[in-house]
Amino acid sequence: LAPGGWIASNVGGFGFDDPVVTALSGTLARAFGSGVGNRVSASRNIVLFARRDGDVPVPGASHFWFEGAVGSALLPSLSVPGAWSRLTPCSEELALRDDRNPIDELQMQSLEQARARLAGR
């Protein structure tokens, strides 16, 4: 990634505490030092942002802005409580790697937790 470059990853999950979202966001934050996750309204998508050699601005920061019609449409949804979260680095043992990537297991955990929530457990 070029200096100052961004990475954005669209992740399917049931919230910021979803096992898949937690693993990916923790790995990104560990690799880049910081990052932000934004929930996409009316979906189960979360977009994770990280930046090489720079912080990702958060909603409400003076240097956080959008241009044009798309930005104007997105900005109100980011002001809703729980719409975004700072990424928290995970430990080395939990970081996803080429030689250790339990994404299938994490997806099963995600679905099991969602099923339990729907069942009221």
C-alpha positions as CSV (number, residue, x, y, z in Angstrom):
1,L,0.0,0.0,0.0
2,A,1.4,3.4,-1.0
3,P,2.3,5.9,1.8
4,G,-1.0,7.6,2.8
5,G,-3.0,4.9,0.9
6,W,-6.3,3.6,2.1
7,I,-7.7,0.1,2.4
8,A,-11.5,-0.5,2.5
9,S,-13.0,-3.9,3.1
10,N,-16.7,-4.6,2.9
11,V,-17.5,-7.3,5.5
12,G,-20.7,-9.2,6.1
13,G,-21.6,-9.3,9.8
14,F,-24.3,-8.8,12.3
15,G,-22.6,-5.9,14.2
16,F,-19.2,-4.7,15.3
17,D,-19.1,-7.6,17.8
18,D,-19.6,-10.2,15.1
19,P,-16.7,-12.8,15.1
20,V,-15.8,-12.2,11.4
21,V,-15.9,-8.4,11.8
22,T,-13.9,-8.6,15.1
23,A,-11.2,-10.7,13.5
24,L,-10.9,-8.7,10.3
25,S,-11.0,-5.3,12.1
26,G,-8.5,-6.4,14.7
27,T,-6.1,-7.6,12.1
28,L,-6.4,-4.4,10.1
29,A,-5.9,-2.2,13.2
30,R,-2.9,-4.4,14.2
31,A,-1.4,-4.0,10.7
32,F,-2.1,-0.3,10.2
33,G,-2.2,1.0,13.8
34,S,-5.8,2.4,13.6
35,G,-8.9,2.3,11.5
36,V,-12.7,2.8,11.5
37,G,-15.6,0.6,10.8
38,N,-18.9,2.1,9.4
39,R,-22.2,0.2,9.4
40,V,-24.1,0.4,6.1
41,S,-27.7,1.2,7.0
42,A,-30.4,-1.3,6.2
43,S,-27.9,-4.1,5.6
44,R,-25.6,-6.5,7.4
45,N,-22.5,-4.8,5.8
46,I,-19.8,-3.1,7.6
47,V,-17.0,-1.3,5.7
48,L,-13.6,-1.3,7.5
49,F,-11.2,1.5,6.6
50,A,-7.5,1.7,7.5
51,R,-4.8,4.0,6.2
52,R,-1.1,3.6,5.9
53,D,0.9,6.4,7.6
54,G,-2.2,8.3,8.7
55,D,-5.4,8.2,10.8
56,V,-8.8,7.6,9.4
57,P,-11.0,10.5,10.3
58,V,-14.2,9.8,12.3
59,P,-17.6,11.3,11.9
60,G,-17.7,14.7,13.6
61,A,-14.0,15.4,13.2
62,S,-13.2,18.7,11.5
63,H,-11.3,16.9,8.6
64,F,-14.2,14.5,8.0
65,W,-16.2,15.5,5.0
66,F,-17.9,14.2,1.8
67,E,-18.4,15.9,-1.5
68,G,-21.4,15.6,-3.8
69,A,-24.7,13.8,-3.7
70,V,-23.3,10.5,-2.5
71,G,-21.5,12.1,0.4
72,S,-24.6,14.2,1.3
73,A,-26.7,11.0,1.4
74,L,-24.1,9.1,3.5
75,L,-23.3,11.7,6.1
76,P,-26.6,11.6,8.1
77,S,-26.5,7.8,8.5
78,L,-23.0,8.1,10.1
79,S,-24.3,10.4,12.8
80,V,-26.6,7.7,14.2
81,P,-25.3,6.3,17.4
82,G,-23.6,2.9,16.8
83,A,-23.1,3.6,13.1
84,W,-19.3,3.6,13.3
85,S,-16.6,2.3,15.6
86,R,-12.8,2.7,15.9
87,L,-11.0,-0.6,15.1
88,T,-9.2,-2.2,18.1
89,P,-6.0,-4.1,17.4
90,C,-6.1,-7.8,18.2
91,S,-3.3,-9.8,19.7
92,E,-0.7,-11.5,17.5
93,E,-2.3,-14.9,18.4
94,L,-5.7,-13.7,17.0
95,A,-4.5,-11.9,13.9
96,L,-5.5,-13.4,10.6
97,R,-2.5,-14.5,8.6
98,D,-1.9,-16.4,5.3
99,D,-0.9,-19.5,7.3
100,R,-3.7,-19.2,9.9
101,N,-7.0,-17.9,8.7
102,P,-10.0,-19.6,10.4
103,I,-12.6,-17.5,8.4
104,D,-14.9,-20.5,7.9
105,E,-15.0,-21.2,11.6
106,L,-15.6,-17.5,12.3
107,Q,-18.5,-17.4,9.8
108,M,-20.1,-20.4,11.6
109,Q,-19.8,-18.6,14.9
110,S,-21.3,-15.5,13.4
111,L,-24.4,-17.4,12.2
112,E,-24.7,-19.4,15.5
113,Q,-24.6,-16.1,17.5
114,A,-27.2,-14.5,15.2
115,R,-29.5,-17.5,15.5
116,A,-29.2,-17.4,19.3
117,R,-30.1,-13.7,19.3
118,L,-33.1,-14.3,17.2
119,A,-34.2,-17.1,19.5
120,G,-33.9,-14.7,22.5
121,R,-30.9,-16.4,24.2
